[in-house]
Amino acid sequence: MYHQVGLVRCLSSSRITGHSLSPLARNVSRTCSRSTTSSSSIQRLSRFWIPTVGAERSRDAKDESHELLIRAGYVRQAHAGIFHMLPLGNRVQQKLEALIDKHMESIGAAKVSLSTISSEELWKKTGRFVGHGGELFGFHDRKDAKFLLSPTHEEEITSLVASTVQSYKDLPLRLYQIGRKFRDEARPRQGLLRGREFTMKDLYTFDITEQQARQTYEEVRQAYRALLDELKLPYLVAEADSGNIGGTLSHEYHFVSAKGEDNVISCGSCGYTINDELAITSVDQPDQIPIEHKKDLSRWIGVTKDRNSLVIAWFPTTTQQHSGNDSIRNEVNPNVIKALVPDVDLSVENPLETWDKANPRREETGSRPSSAQIIEINDERLPFSASTFTFLQQKLQPRELLLPSGKFNSIQFQLRPRKNGKSMQLTRTLTGDPCQKCGDGKVTVDRAIEVGHTFHLSTRYSVPLSATFVDSNDVRQTIEMGCHGIGVSRLVGAIASMLSDAKGLNWPAVIAPFSAVVVPANGNEDAAEDVAKKLLSNGIDTVLDDRKKPMGWKLNDADLVGYPLIVVLGRAWKTEGKVEVQCRRLGIKEEIQCGGDVSSALEQRLQNLLMQL
Ligand SMILES: [Zn+2]
């Protein structure tokens, strides 16, 4: 295992010109070069466990890439949302972890391995324990002490640092780990993308001042970019909501993918990128959208936390796409509703029923308690003055608001969706909407998979857990913190989904289970072994397919597994001393003359292709 990780580090660091290795990395590097020259270290698929039978088809037909991970022998499901990593999957994950280690070392972070078990008591101190039945996996020991399987480690690490750091001289401190986390998802889905047990890298940073903490935050952002750059896949860095973790500054790192569950909005003009969870589109002068039929007008209904107020928001059902004739179905933007009615409870499934029950009508008059009120919000693109609009809106009012007299409960409040003199669109931002940063650009909305997150936490955890130090003036101060995650197993699933095609999986060279597979035709086995050994000794992570299977089967399997490069010793090898090099991602299939031996031309060509992957 150590050898494999060392090998990756050797390959990946050699690609970075001028990258200075830490003493640890230099040692690993030496181990690596020694082991790669040893002929006994060649990996053979006959001895590498890749089970391809017993893989049940998943019921979710949308999960093609997860299906491929199972069929190709990378993972197997143990329980719903819980997976075993098989040797191929484990090798990809280890390479990814080695890459992460390299970039964490580059910012001076030390690696730890915290316990996966945490206590309810500790989580109660930070106010994050919200009882059972949620996403926390909880259990108790024989003495009935309550524990949980950590979904994240802010509590544990802050408490550890609080007990060890005394003085400003002990800071700054950067600690990270790569380990398993647990979250009892109500609906585990999409394989490794949303499992109940998963592997994450989490880095925690501890600084003396807010200013230094923000400087640390910048360094981490740069390290994240450098790391993602090595995967050579397009990604977005979006301003994000700090959510449950808390804090004041946060960014998300996303891969653009139709399988994603996030929407990321980015401007082609100024580069401003933001998660849809935070976005509000406002304009000076909204363009009117004609409402001629019932289907043109939509309503959204919500209720406030005190159950007294019913919120009815009216908006155009569709928006005409700025380019072309397609119209897109609008959805209400909860950010605008929250901005206008901060007390709104977005978690209620049947808001109208909830409000109706909480504020029952008196039978005779139909009147409701005086505390009950109705708040109406109209999107300013609606044609208020048109009689057709008024007529249609009346028709679409909820029946629950109809009084015995045939009239409706009156609307007590009309809220105009306005802020800073601009009109807020009640619906979510769509591709083609104006950029909120530069004003000139048009935004693009992409489905995306979040693979990383950085947070400036300030003192969110250090205050409740008393993580303090004594400064140079002998005054006790609170530690400034940051936390920064990368979904390791999620990245594996995300990359599988981004790069797979009808033939199988594909991987960036830096994390592929092997960079190249050598596939011999019948009779070329010995020559293939020589080729594989020479490639390996030249730093190309190569595996030999020495299984007793037909050539066609082996080539299909190589496509399914997704080795970046396939080196075939077929008929042309026997007759002309040529090997065939296949690279599906780059659409390359070419013959290279080896003159009966592995020429440097082949090695150079393979190295050159790997640089592009
Ligand atoms: Zn812009």
Boltz pocket constraint, residues with backbone or C-beta under 6 A from the ligand:
constraints:
  - pocket:
      binder: B
      contacts: [[A, 267], [A, 268], [A, 269], [A, 270], [A, 271], [A, 272], [A, 435], [A, 436], [A, 437], [A, 438], [A, 439], [A, 440], [A, 441]]
      max_distance: 6.0
